[in-house]
């Protein structure tokens, strides 16, 4: 009887929390036996009319013609230092262009090559303490360091024995995180049940902490590439909480001090990968391979190694944003994209939508923010979002957007 009464009390408590004066605008929270707070959201955000955030363009860097310092071959990573300077990696030229906070060109850092300070295949731009720039180079298998004035500050070896670098993140305070995947090359045999790790790095490459381990993705396997297979998505907040979820379901966790503290969920429509989506991808792959001079036989062989999951992911990426918010990007099926939009994609499996769900620091769904068409965010800093935008001529520009709205909006 006592357990029955406790269940009723818990249910009533949850119901009161869930309603919170908002009716059906969000479902509420419970705390499980392990002390993890679980936040269940509805499809309706808690922003009231007029509270929704919008974005306005504040700065544009780039040009179709004119000074070469303002033209980009292929924009990769973008980052920002403590003084607001903007660093843009041109993946085609393998150099980094630096701009002032108002968009004036300052200098170019690095050049293509294998010598000191040179880059072969830069993977990311990471600003560490003291505005030291750290650039992992997948071809030269090292991390290049640059001083704030752009001069080379040496390099250190990429320690592949610890795992293959998959993804990098850096907070605004210069804390650097890296996702590592084990490599069979260093084990002498195949790895059963491989697990990735997200670790913190110092600016000399030393691993200072392991935040989480999890099963490795099945996107790349012995039979080839399976597009839209479940993938981990993560980011690191400025207060060093790890935001982590696997995108086969809309369930995202917040981790701190080595354990999970909070989970937030939201309903989503599970969209099947249809024949039109598959054909759109195959057509674009054929186009790209033909552009690189591949023969018909080579193209057929490559396409035979591409497979498809049955369903699209629940979301694309997660990002830690302003005021402790978490941004989650919607999925846009390939069949709904124009040929031009597909052709401009950096990665063929990137089906990110312009629509982003925004959650507050408690995991409550606030509402949707719409980003400009053709814009891909690269870094969030406070109430600014930096990214790359392609115009109708496929010319790339670096944009800085400002969030417009009450950054404290929503019930407490």
N, C-alpha and C positions, 0 to 999 in steps of 0.2 A: 504493500500500500504506500509506504514511504517513497519508494522509487517511482511509483506512479504519480504521487503528488509532486515529486521533484521534476519529473518530465513535464507536468502541466505548468509548473512555475517557470521552467526554462522556456517552454513554448510561449508563455505570456510575455516573458522578458524579451524574447526574440521578436515577438510581434510588435511590442512597443518600440523597440529599437528600429525595427524595419520601417514602421510607419513614419516616425520622426516628424510628423506634421507634413509629410510630403506625399501622402497617399501612395500611389503606385509608382512614384518616380524613382525609387530604388528599393531593393528588396531587404537589405539589412545585413547585420553581422552576427556571427556566433563565435565562440572560442572553444576549440576542441580540447580534448584531454591532455594534449601535449603543449597547450598554451598558445597555439597558433590561431590568430584571428582570421576568420574566413568571411570575406565580403562578397555577397551575392548581389549583383546589379541586374536591373531590368534593361530593356532596350532603350528606355527613355532617360536622358541625362537630367541632372538636378539643376542645371542652369535654367533660370526663368527667362522669359522673353526680355531681351535687352541686356542680359548678362553674358551672352555668348561672346567668346573671343573671336576676333578676326585678325587678319594679317595685312600689313601695308608695306609696300616696297620702300626701303629707306636708302639703299645704296645699290648701284649696279656698276660692275667692273667688266670691261670687255669691249671689243669693237670688231666689226666686220672688216674694216680697212683702217690703215693708219699706222700708228706706232706699234712695233712688234711687241713691246712690253705689255700691251693690253690685248693681245691675241693669244688664244689658247688652242693647242692641238687636241688634247683630250684631258679634261679636268678629272683628276682622281680625288684624293683627299683634300679637305680644307680644314684649317685649324686657326685658332686665334690665341695670341699670347695675353699676358696680364695687362699690357698697355693698349690692347685693342688692335694691334697689327694683325693683318690677315695674311696667312701663308697658303699658297695654292700650289699643289703638286700637279705639274703637267706630265701625265704618264707617258705621253708620246715623246716629248723632248727629254724626259728624265731630268728635269730641274724644278726648282721651287721658286716661284715669284712672290715677292713680299710687297705688301701694300700698306699704306698708313690707314688709320681708322676712317679717314674720309675718302679712301680709294686711290690715293696718289701712289704711283709706282716708286719703290725705294731701291730694290736690288734684286738680283737673281742669285740663288744659292745652289751650288752643285752643278754638275754637268754629266753627260753620259760617259760611262767608262768604268774602269776597275781600280783606278789609282786612289790615293788618299782624298777623301772628300767627294769622290765621284760616285755615281749611282748607276746600277745596272737594271734593277727592277724594284723601284721603291714601292713598298706595300702600304705605308701609312705615314702620317705626320703626327708626332706626339710632342706636346710641349710639357716639359718637366719642370721641376723647381728652378727658380732663377731664370725662367724663359729659355732654358737649354732645349734645343730642338733635337729630338731623337727620331731617326728615320730607319726603320727596318728595310733591308735590301735583300730580296729573295734570290737574286742572281749571284751577288757577291757573298751571300751567306754571312752577313754581318749587320750590325747596327751602326750607322754613322751618327756622330754627334756634331752639332754646330752651336757655336756661341751666339748670344743675342745679336752680335754685329754681323753674323753670317759666316764668320771664319770657321774653318774646320777645327773641331776639338777632339779629333781622333775617332777611333771606332773600336768595337769589340766583336768577337765572334758570335754568330748565332748558334746557340747550343742545341743542335737538333737531337741530341741524345735525350733531352728533356721532352721532346715532342715537336711536331711540325706546327709553326705558328699559323693559326686560322683567322684570328680577328684580334684587333687591338682597340682599346678605349683609353681615354685620359680625362680626368676631371678638370675643372677650371683651376684647381689648386695644384695641378701637376702630378697627381697620383696616376700611375700607368697600370693598366690591366691587360692581360693577354690570354687568349684561349689557345691551348696546346692540345694536339692530337698525337697519340703514340704512333711510332713508325716501326714497322716490322723490320726495316733495314738494320736496326740496332739490337734487335732481340734474337736474330738468327733463325726465327721461325714465325709463322703466322700468329697473330694475336687473337686469342679467344676473348670475346666480350670486351672489346676495347673501350676505354673510358677517356673522355676529354677532361681537361682540368682548366679552370679559370684561376689565374695566379696574379699576384701583384709583383711588379718589377721595380727595381731601383734603376737609376740612370746608368749604371754600369752593367746592367743585364742580370744582376743577381735576383733570384726569386726570393721574395721576402715573406710571402704568405700564400697559401692555397685557399681560395674562397669556397670552391665547390668542385666536385667531380660528377660526371654524368655519362650515360652511354653515348658513344660516338654516333654521329649521323650515318644513315644508310644511303645517302645520296650517291656516293661513289663506292662501287663494289667491284667484284671480279667480273661481273657481267656487263659493266658499263656504268652509265649515269642514269639514276632514276629521278627525273624532275618532279618537284613538289613533294618529295619524301619529307617526313617530319624533320625539322631542323631546330636547334636551340636558338633562341634570341635573347640577348642580354645587354645590359648597360650598367654603369656604376654611377651612383648619385654622388653629389659633392660631400655628403656626410657618410660616404663609404658603405651605403647599403647596395647590395647586389640585386638588380632586377632581373629575373630569370624566368623563362617559360619555354616549353617545347610547343611548336605551333600546330600540332595536330589537334589541340583543343584550346579554347579560350580560357586559360587558367594560368595566371602569372603570379609568381612568388616574390616576396621581398625577404632578403637574408641579411642578417647583421650578427656580428660576434660569433660567427661560425654556425648559426642555426637559423632555420626559417621562422620568421616572425609573423608574416601576414600572407594571405592568398586572396587575390581578387579575381572574380569570374564575371563573364557577361555572355548572354545567349548569342549564338551566331547561326547563320544558315550555311550548312555544309554543302558547298557547290561541287558537283562532279566535274572532273576534267573531261570535257566532251570532245568529239571528233573534230569540231571546228577549232578548238583550242590546240589540239595536237597538230593539225595541219598548219595553223598559223606559225607554230614554232618550227616545224620541219621546213616550211617555205623560207623562213628567215635564216635558218641554218644553211640551207642550200645557197641562198643569196650570199651569205658571208663567206662560205667556203669557196664559191665560184669567184668572188672578189679577190680571194687570196690565191687563185690559180689552181685550185684542186681539180683533179679529173673527175669524170662521172663515177668511175669505180671507187675512187677515194671518198667521194661524197657518200656513196651508198654504204661504204664500210663504216664511216663515222655515224651516219644516221642509224645504222643497225644497233649501235651501242647506246642509243638514247631510248629510255623507257619512261613510262609515266605512272605516277601514283593514281589511284582511283579518284581522289578528291584533292581540291585545292586546300592549302593550309587555312587555319582559322584566322591568321593574321600574318603580316610580313615581317616587321621589325618592331622592337620596343626601344624607346629612348627616354632618358631622364631629362625632364625639362624644367621650366621656371617654377619657383615656389614649391618645389618638391613634387611637381606633377609628373605623371608617367604618360607618354604618348605612344599609342599603338596604331600602326598603319594598317588600313584595310587592304583587302586583296581585290584586284581587278582582273578578271579572266582575260586571257590573251585574245579571245574571240571578240571582246568588246573594245579592243584597241585598234586604232587606225594603223595602216601599214607604216606610216611615218613614225608613229609612236613606238612601234615594235622595232623599227630599224635604228632608232636612237637609243635603245636600251643598252647600257653597259654590259649587263649580264642577261642572258636569254631567259633565265628563270626568275628574274626580278619582276614580279607582277604587282608591285606596290601601287596603291591607289592614291589620288590626291587627298583622300579623306582620312583623317586621323581621329581616333577616339582619345579623349583626354580624361585622365583620372587624377583625383587629388591625392595628397600624400597618404590619406587613409584608405585609398583604393576605391573610392566612390566615383562612379561614372558621372563626369560633369556634362559632357556633350561632345559634338564633333566640330573640328576645325578643318576648313577646306584650304589646302595649299594651291598655289597657282598651277595650272596645267603646264606640263613640261618642266616643273621644278622638282629637284631631288635634294632634300636637306642633307647636309654633311655634318654639321655640328650645331648644337644648341648651347647658347651662353646667356644666362639670365633671360631677359625678355626679347632676345634677338635670336634669329635662326639664320645660319649661313648655309648656302647651298649653290648648286649649279642649275641654270635654266637654259633650255635650248629654244631658240625662236623657230619660226616656220622655215627658215633657210638652213636649219641645223647648226647655227652658230651658237657657241657656248658663251655664257656670261656667268660671272659670280654675283649672286644676289645676297643682300642682307635684308631680312624681313623683320619688322617689329610687331610684337603682339600688342594688339589694341584691345583694351578691356580692363576690368577690375581684376587684378591678379589675386585678389583675396575673395573673389566672388564665390557664392555658394554657402549653404548653411554650415555652421560649425558644429 
